Each structure stands twice: as C-alpha cells, then as structure tokens.
C-alpha cells in the first residue's frame, strides 16, 4: 500500500510538472501570435497624384518542433549502505525517442527503453561470479531547458537542461546475485541534469540521473546513472 501511494503521489507530481510546462509553452505561443497579428500604423499621404501606404512588418515564423531518435551507453552505480555489500560501476545501454520545441526556452518529452547494469560485491566470503545484474525499465523523461547559442536553426547549438524521469522496472536479467523482478521496486523517480550539443541534424547529450528511491527492496540502494545520448533530429 505504501509503494502504491508513492507511485500515485509521484504520478500526480509528474502530471503537475507536465501541466506547468504546457502552460509555459502555450504562453510563449500566445505571445508570438499577438506579435504576428499586430500591424504597424499606416500613414497615408494625399497629393493630387500619389497615395502611399506603409506595408505591415513581416510576420514572425511559427515555432518549430523536432522529433529525435537516439541511443547510447550509460554507467550505473547503486549508492548502497550495507555492512554486507560493496558496489562498483557497470555499463549498460538505452534507446529512445523524444519530441522537442524550439526557442530560447524549450520543453522535451520522450519515451525510453533503459537497460542499466549494476554490480554488487560481497564484503566477505567468496567473490566468484561477476555479481552483476541488469534491469529493464521504461522511462518517461520530461525535460525543460535553455538554448545557450541558438534554438531556431540547424547550425551549432549548446543547451542546458533539467528534468524528471519516472522509471518503471519491467524485468531483471539473469544474474549470479540471486536478484529477480520481485527483488526490486517497480517504480523509481529520477532527477535529471545535463548538457546537449546540436550540430546540424545530429544531437549529443550527456548528463546524470539521480534516483530518489531505493532500487533493491530491503536495502538502502538508490541508483545513479551517467548517460550519453547520440541521436538524429528531424
């Protein structure tokens, strides 16, 4: 029941975050529309032979949007607090897609399959086996960022971003540690921060996901993950 309440509360907070970003994005669009519909005052000069009317200013182009597909490696570590276990970093992978608005400030929503790998070593006893286990989860990254160079063309662009990542664990790979799907929590919420570079149609991102909830049941084991995204935008 406690886990269910946490999931519901996190889901409500996530929806609130999405609603806030939608309002912010709509406000920017409305501002652009008002600017587009404003027409400069006309001046008419009447003479016996000529009448001149000033032309309205050119309209602002509509805000562009990008669809992105990407993949990349990640390096994950559990922040384990246990007298029985040590932890080490291990490498996994992820693949996903996202939709991003353009402009000085932007929002980005996505869907990602993530397969992080964690390594846990016993502090005492036999250390045979690789002591690694992989997780399969579905992530929903929700991001807001700022374009530091340019957000409206296909040239060079530098971005900074923050966001939240609800993650739903759907499976655990075969391992020597004895963990199964029942050994891990079904839902973990991450905070996300990173930097991105756009070069023409290529997208590069690097950042860190910070888990706010224990991954392994009955252990203080909050996950952390460095990630690298390499993608293509349309």
C-alpha positions in Angstrom: 0.0 0.0 0.0 2.9 2.4 0.8 4.5 1.8 -2.6 1.2 2.3 -4.3 0.7 5.6 -2.5 4.2 6.7 -3.5 3.6 5.8 -7.1 0.3 7.7 -7.1 1.9 10.8 -5.5 4.7 10.8 -7.9 2.4 10.4 -10.9 0.4 13.4 -9.7 3.5 15.4 -9.3 4.7 14.4 -12.8 1.3 15.4 -14.3 1.6 18.8 -12.5 5.0 19.3 -13.9 3.8 18.5 -17.4 0.8 20.8 -17.0 3.2 23.6 -15.9 5.4 23.1 -18.9 2.4 23.0 -21.2 1.1 26.3 -19.8 4.6 27.9 -20.2 4.8 26.7 -23.8 1.3 27.9 -24.6 2.1 31.3 -23.1 5.1 31.6 -25.4 3.0 30.7 -28.4 0.3 33.2 -27.5 2.9 36.0 -27.2 4.1 35.1 -30.7 0.6 35.2 -32.1 -0.1 38.6 -30.6 3.1 39.9 -32.2 2.2 38.4 -35.5 -1.3 40.0 -35.6 -0.1 43.5 -34.6 0.0 45.8 -37.6 2.0 48.9 -37.7 0.0 52.1 -38.1 -0.4 53.2 -41.7 0.5 56.5 -43.0 -1.4 58.0 -45.9 0.0 60.9 -47.8 -2.6 62.5 -50.1 -1.5 64.7 -53.0 -3.0 65.4 -56.3 -1.3 62.4 -57.9 0.0 59.9 -55.3 -1.3 57.9 -52.3 1.3 55.9 -50.2 0.5 53.2 -47.6 3.3 51.7 -45.3 3.5 47.9 -45.6 3.0 45.8 -42.4 6.1 44.2 -40.9 6.9 40.6 -41.9 5.3 38.0 -39.7 7.4 36.0 -37.2 7.8 32.4 -38.4 6.0 29.8 -36.2 7.8 28.0 -33.5 9.5 24.9 -34.9 9.5 21.4 -33.3 11.9 18.5 -33.6 11.4 14.7 -33.4 14.5 12.9 -32.1 15.6 9.3 -32.0 18.7 8.4 -30.0 20.7 5.7 -28.3 23.8 5.5 -26.1 25.7 3.9 -23.2 25.2 4.5 -19.5 27.3 3.9 -16.4 25.3 3.0 -13.3 26.1 2.7 -9.6 24.0 1.9 -6.6 24.5 4.1 -3.5 24.5 1.1 -1.2 24.6 1.5 2.5 25.2 -2.1 3.8 27.7 -3.8 6.0 27.5 -6.9 3.7 27.9 -5.3 0.2 30.3 -3.2 -1.8 29.3 -1.6 -5.1 31.0 -1.0 -8.4 30.0 0.8 -11.6 28.8 -1.1 -14.6 27.9 -0.2 -18.2 24.5 -0.6 -19.8 22.6 0.9 -22.7 19.4 2.8 -23.6 17.4 3.7 -26.8 14.6 6.2 -27.0 12.7 8.9 -28.9 11.6 12.4 -27.9 9.7 15.5 -29.1 11.3 18.9 -28.5 10.0 22.5 -29.0 12.4 25.2 -30.3 13.2 28.6 -29.0 15.3 30.2 -26.3 13.5 28.1 -23.7 12.3 24.7 -24.7 10.5 21.6 -23.4 11.1 18.0 -24.3 9.0 14.8 -23.7 10.2 11.3 -24.5 9.9 7.6 -24.1 13.0 5.4 -23.5 13.9 1.8 -23.0 16.7 1.6 -20.5 18.9 -1.4 -19.5 21.3 -0.3 -16.8 23.7 -2.8 -15.3 24.7 -2.8 -11.6 27.5 -4.6 -9.8 27.3 -5.6 -6.1 30.2 -7.4 -4.4 30.1 -9.2 -1.0 32.5 -7.7 1.5 33.2 -11.1 2.9 33.1 -14.7 1.6 33.5 -15.9 -1.9 33.7 -13.4 -4.7 33.3 -15.8 -7.6 30.9 -14.8 -10.4 30.6 -11.4 -11.9 28.0 -10.1 -9.3 26.2 -8.0 -12.0 22.6 -7.8 -12.7 20.7 -5.8 -15.4 17.4 -4.0 -15.1 14.9 -3.5 -17.9 12.8 -0.4 -17.4 10.6 2.0 -19.4 11.5 5.7 -18.8 9.4 8.8 -19.5 11.9 11.8 -19.5 10.2 15.2 -19.0 12.7 18.0 -19.6 12.9 21.8 -19.7 16.0 23.6 -21.0 17.6 26.7 -22.3 19.3 27.1 -25.7 22.6 29.0 -25.0 23.6 29.7 -28.6 20.7 29.2 -31.0 17.4 27.3 -30.9 15.8 28.1 -34.2 18.2 26.8 -36.9 20.0 23.7 -37.9 23.5 25.0 -37.1 25.6 24.7 -33.9 23.7 24.9 -30.7 24.6 24.4 -27.0 21.9 23.6 -24.4 21.5 23.0 -20.7 18.5 21.0 -19.3 16.8 19.8 -16.1 14.0 17.3 -15.7 12.4 14.4 -14.0 12.4 10.8 -15.2 9.7 8.4 -14.0 11.0 4.8 -14.5 9.0 1.6 -14.4 11.0 -1.5 -13.9 9.7 -4.4 -16.0 12.3 -7.1 -15.5 15.7 -8.3 -14.2 18.2 -10.2 -16.3 19.9 -13.5 -15.3 22.5 -12.9 -12.6 24.7 -14.7 -10.0 23.5 -12.4 -7.2 20.1 -14.1 -6.8 18.0 -11.0 -7.7 14.7 -11.3 -9.5 12.0 -8.9 -10.5 10.5 -9.3 -7.1 13.7 -8.1 -5.5 13.5 -4.6 -7.0 11.0 -1.8 -6.6 8.7 -1.5 -9.6 8.9 2.3 -9.7 11.8 4.8 -9.2 11.7 8.5 -9.8 14.9 10.2 -11.1 16.0 13.8 -11.2 18.0 14.6 -14.4 20.5 17.3 -15.4 22.8 17.6 -18.4 24.2 19.5 -21.4 23.4 19.0 -25.1 25.1 20.0 -28.3 23.2 20.1 -31.7 25.3 20.0 -34.9 23.1 20.3 -37.9 20.8 17.2 -37.6 23.0 15.4 -35.0 22.2 15.5 -31.3 24.7 14.8 -28.5 23.7 14.9 -24.8 25.5 13.9 -21.6 24.1 14.0 -18.1 23.3 12.3 -14.8 20.2 10.7 -13.4 19.8 10.7 -9.6 17.4 8.1 -8.1 15.3 9.3 -5.2 14.1 5.8 -4.2 15.8 2.5 -3.4 16.1 0.1 -6.3 16.6 -3.1 -4.3 14.0 -3.9 -1.7 15.2 -4.1 1.9 18.5 -2.3 1.1 19.5 1.4 1.0 20.3 1.3 -2.7 19.4 4.5 -4.5 20.6 4.3 -8.1 22.7 6.8 -10.0 23.4 6.8 -13.7 25.7 8.8 -16.1 24.4 8.7 -19.6 25.4 9.7 -23.2 22.9 10.2 -26.0 23.7 10.2 -29.7 20.8 11.0 -31.9 19.3 12.3 -35.1 16.6 15.0 -35.2 14.0 15.6 -37.9 
